[in-house]
Amino acid sequence: MHENAGLLLFFIMLKFVAMEEQLLSQISRDYAEKFGAELQISRKSAVGGGCISHSLKLETNQGSYFLKWNSSTPDDLFIREAESLQELGEADQSELTIPKVILASEANELPGYLLLENLEEGHTAAEDERLGIGLAQLHQKTAAAFGFQQANYCGATLQNNRWNTDWIEFFGHQRILFLIEKIEQVRSLSVAEKNTYLKLVERLPVLIPSDSKPALIHGDLWSGNYLYTTHGPALIDPAAYYADREMELSMMTMFGGFSTTTWKAYQNEYPLAPGWEERVQLYQLYHILNHYYLFGGSYGNQALRVAQRYL
């Protein structure tokens, strides 16, 4: 029995290695087609830290690159992530580093992938302060409405980014109720629980100020999605869209990992309106529900308690 399990694992690894090699060959062809130059990969090394995709650092004749790929995520996930990175990179800010997109591909016969410039981790002067200032600068990039040019993904969860000039409606219907509908398809949700979320959405006009301004946010900013590099603080793995900026700040408080220096620098650069702390859990609700949708478990009860708090 143990021999059979070992043999099965061996064949799975062989298949994985073969797929990776085919993908690297395809990337070289895609690079040549886009840039008119040959891409020769001299060395590859696994990069840790990813919880969804496979990650590699590639040493090539054209420089050092970072590669993510996956055969079990939505086909267009990396195309949508590339769009987010490009939007973040166009923001008028000087303190943040956004990795440049080299290539991105949807899944077809081979897995989808995202090839980025490689950012070497390292420390620069006043990096916590620079992160806070950079986020404040990022959040000052605005748009005519809330949403984004395309639907994209928070983790592997589809986000409804249809443009909407009303933030309260956007948050209530395109974030909370949109996710409730998805949860109903895969998890247990009683009539009473669903009614709690419906009542909460009805109450949003008295919980959220009506003068919200669209701000470009990273969209999934926890401590694992920023890093300090030799070029300064960098943002990675975004799910960008235009939102009330409190949506971003609430996610930042959810798991910690941001220093008091970062928060102080943000406030000095772009002060928040009084009372924003009262809405922190309200905006965290979206991410708690997303965790329940993806992982189940106690996140369902946690989300329900948050919703009930605001009724």
C-alpha positions in Angstrom: 0.0 0.0 0.0 2.8 2.4 0.9 4.7 1.4 -2.3 1.6 2.3 -4.4 1.3 5.7 -2.6 4.9 6.4 -3.2 4.6 5.4 -6.9 1.6 7.6 -7.3 3.4 10.6 -5.8 6.4 9.9 -8.1 4.2 10.1 -11.2 2.4 13.2 -9.9 5.8 14.9 -9.5 6.9 13.8 -13.0 3.7 15.3 -14.4 4.3 18.6 -12.5 7.9 18.9 -13.7 6.9 18.2 -17.3 4.2 20.8 -17.1 6.5 23.4 -15.7 9.1 22.8 -18.4 6.4 23.1 -21.1 5.3 26.4 -19.5 8.8 27.8 -19.4 9.3 27.0 -23.1 6.0 28.7 -23.9 7.1 31.8 -21.9 10.3 32.0 -23.9 8.2 31.9 -27.1 5.7 34.5 -25.8 8.7 36.8 -24.8 10.2 36.5 -28.3 6.9 37.3 -29.9 6.3 40.4 -27.7 9.8 41.8 -27.5 11.5 40.4 -30.6 14.3 39.0 -28.4 15.3 35.6 -27.3 14.7 34.6 -23.7 17.1 32.0 -22.4 16.5 30.7 -18.9 19.7 29.8 -17.2 18.5 29.1 -13.7 15.2 28.7 -11.8 14.7 28.6 -8.1 11.5 28.1 -6.1 10.3 31.1 -4.1 8.4 30.5 -0.9 5.5 32.4 0.7 2.7 31.9 -1.9 -0.5 30.3 -0.7 -2.3 29.9 -4.0 0.2 29.7 -6.9 3.6 28.2 -7.7 6.4 30.8 -7.7 9.8 30.8 -9.3 12.7 33.2 -9.6 14.1 33.0 -13.2 17.7 34.0 -14.1 17.8 34.8 -17.8 19.9 36.5 -20.5 17.4 39.4 -20.3 17.6 39.8 -16.5 16.0 38.4 -13.4 12.2 37.7 -13.4 9.6 36.5 -11.0 7.1 33.9 -12.3 3.7 32.8 -10.8 1.7 30.1 -12.4 -1.2 27.9 -11.5 -3.3 25.2 -13.3 -6.3 25.3 -10.8 -7.3 28.9 -10.6 -9.7 30.8 -12.8 -8.4 31.0 -16.4 -8.1 34.8 -16.4 -6.8 35.3 -12.9 -3.3 36.5 -13.9 -4.6 38.7 -16.7 -6.8 40.5 -14.1 -3.8 40.7 -11.6 -1.7 42.3 -14.4 -4.3 44.9 -14.9 -4.4 45.7 -11.2 -0.6 46.1 -11.1 -0.6 48.3 -14.2 -3.3 50.6 -12.6 -1.3 50.8 -9.3 1.8 51.6 -11.3 0.1 54.5 -13.0 -0.8 56.2 -9.7 1.0 59.5 -9.0 3.1 58.4 -6.0 6.9 58.2 -5.4 7.3 56.1 -2.3 5.9 52.7 -3.5 7.4 50.2 -5.9 5.0 48.3 -8.1 6.5 45.4 -10.0 6.4 45.8 -13.8 4.4 43.3 -15.7 6.5 41.6 -18.4 4.0 38.9 -19.6 0.6 37.6 -18.5 -1.4 34.7 -20.0 -4.7 33.0 -19.5 -4.8 29.3 -19.0 -5.4 27.2 -22.1 -3.6 24.0 -22.8 -1.0 25.2 -20.3 -1.6 26.9 -17.0 -2.0 30.7 -16.7 1.0 32.6 -15.6 2.3 36.1 -14.7 5.9 37.1 -15.4 7.1 40.2 -13.4 10.3 42.1 -12.9 12.1 40.5 -9.9 12.3 42.7 -6.8 15.1 41.8 -4.4 14.1 42.0 -0.7 16.1 44.5 1.3 15.8 47.4 3.6 15.9 51.1 2.8 15.8 54.2 5.1 12.5 55.0 6.8 10.7 52.2 5.0 7.7 52.0 7.4 7.2 55.8 6.9 7.6 55.5 3.2 4.9 52.7 3.1 2.4 55.0 4.9 3.1 58.0 2.7 3.0 55.8 -0.5 -0.4 54.3 0.4 -1.8 57.8 1.1 -0.5 59.0 -2.3 -2.0 55.9 -3.9 -5.4 56.6 -2.4 -5.5 60.0 -3.9 -5.7 58.6 -7.3 -9.4 58.8 -8.1 -12.0 58.0 -10.8 -15.5 59.1 -11.8 -17.1 56.1 -10.1 -16.5 53.1 -7.8 -15.4 49.8 -9.4 -12.8 48.8 -12.0 -12.4 48.2 -15.7 -12.9 44.5 -15.3 -14.2 42.0 -12.7 -11.1 40.6 -10.9 -10.3 38.3 -8.0 -9.7 38.7 -4.3 -7.7 35.5 -3.7 -9.6 33.2 -6.1 -13.0 34.9 -5.5 -14.6 36.8 -8.3 -15.3 40.5 -7.5 -18.1 42.4 -9.2 -16.5 45.6 -10.2 -19.2 47.1 -12.4 -18.9 50.9 -12.2 -21.3 52.6 -9.8 -21.4 56.2 -8.7 -23.0 55.3 -5.3 -20.5 53.8 -2.8 -23.2 52.6 -0.4 -25.0 50.7 -3.1 -21.7 49.3 -4.5 -20.5 48.1 -1.1 -24.0 46.7 -0.1 -24.9 45.0 -3.4 -21.6 44.4 -5.3 -19.6 43.3 -2.3 -21.8 42.0 0.6 -24.9 40.6 -1.2 -22.9 39.5 -4.2 -20.7 37.4 -1.9 -23.7 36.1 0.1 -25.1 34.7 -3.2 -21.9 32.9 -3.8 -21.8 31.6 -0.3 -25.3 30.2 -0.6 -24.0 28.0 -3.5 -21.4 26.2 -1.4 -22.0 26.8 2.3 -24.8 26.5 4.8 -26.7 29.8 5.2 -30.0 29.8 7.0 -32.9 32.1 6.2 -32.4 34.0 9.4 -28.7 34.5 8.6 -29.4 35.8 5.1 -32.1 38.2 6.5 -29.4 39.6 8.9 -27.3 40.5 5.9 -30.2 41.9 4.0 -31.1 44.1 7.0 -27.5 45.3 7.3 -27.5 46.4 3.7 -30.7 48.3 4.3 -29.1 50.1 7.2 -25.9 51.1 5.3 -27.1 54.6 4.5 -27.1 55.4 8.2 -23.8 53.7 8.8 -21.7 55.1 6.0 -21.2 58.7 5.0 -22.8 59.6 1.7 -19.8 61.7 0.5 -17.3 58.9 -0.2 -14.8 59.6 -2.9 -13.5 56.9 -5.2 -9.9 56.0 -4.3 -7.6 53.5 -6.0 -6.9 50.7 -3.4 -4.8 47.6 -3.5 -7.9 45.6 -2.5 -6.3 42.8 -0.6 -3.7 44.6 1.5 -2.5 42.4 4.4 1.0 42.0 5.7 1.8 39.2 3.2 1.0 41.5 0.2 3.7 44.1 0.8 7.4 43.7 1.1 10.5 45.8 1.6 12.8 45.8 -1.3 16.1 47.4 -2.3 13.9 49.9 -4.3 11.6 50.7 -1.3 8.2 49.3 -0.1 6.5 47.3 -2.8 2.9 46.1 -3.2 2.2 42.7 -4.7 -0.8 40.4 -5.4 -3.4 43.2 -5.8 -7.1 43.0 -6.3 -7.4 46.7 -7.2 -10.5 48.8 -7.7 -11.8 52.2 -6.8 -13.4 52.2 -3.4 -13.8 54.3 -0.3 -10.3 54.2 1.0 -11.5 53.0 4.4 -12.1 49.6 2.7 -8.3 49.3 2.4 -7.5 50.5 5.9 -9.9 48.1 7.4 -8.2 45.2 5.7 -4.9 46.5 7.0 -6.1 46.3 10.6 -7.6 42.8 10.1 -4.5 40.8 10.7 -2.0 43.5 11.8 1.5 43.7 10.4 1.6 47.5 9.8 3.6 49.6 12.2 2.5 52.7 14.1 5.0 54.6 12.1 3.2 53.6 8.9 -0.2 54.6 10.3 1.1 57.9 11.5 2.8 58.7 8.2 -0.5 57.9 6.4 -2.5 60.2 8.6 0.0 63.0 8.2 -0.1 62.7 4.5 -3.8 62.2 3.9 -5.8 62.5 7.2 -8.9 60.3 7.7 -12.3 61.7 8.6 -13.2 61.4 12.3 -15.2 58.2 13.1 -13.6 56.0 10.5 -12.6 53.5 13.3 -16.3 52.8 13.9 -16.6 51.4 10.3 -13.5 49.2 10.5 -15.4 46.0 11.2 -18.2 46.9 8.8 -15.7 46.9 6.0 -13.8 43.9 7.3 -17.1 42.0 6.9 -16.5 41.6 3.2 -13.1 39.8 3.8 -14.5 37.7 6.6 -17.3 36.5 4.4 -14.8 35.8 1.7 -12.8 33.7 4.1 -16.0 31.8 4.9 -16.7 31.3 1.2 -13.2 30.0 0.6 -12.5 28.1 3.8 -15.7 27.6 5.8 -15.3 26.9 9.5 -15.7 29.6 12.2 -15.6 32.5 9.7 -19.4 32.1 9.2 -20.1 32.8 12.9 -17.6 35.6 13.0 -19.2 37.3 10.0 -22.6 37.0 11.5 -21.5 38.6 14.8 -20.1 41.5 12.9 -23.2 42.0 10.9 -25.4 41.9 14.0 -23.2 44.5 15.7 -24.3 47.1 13.2 -28.1 46.3 13.3 
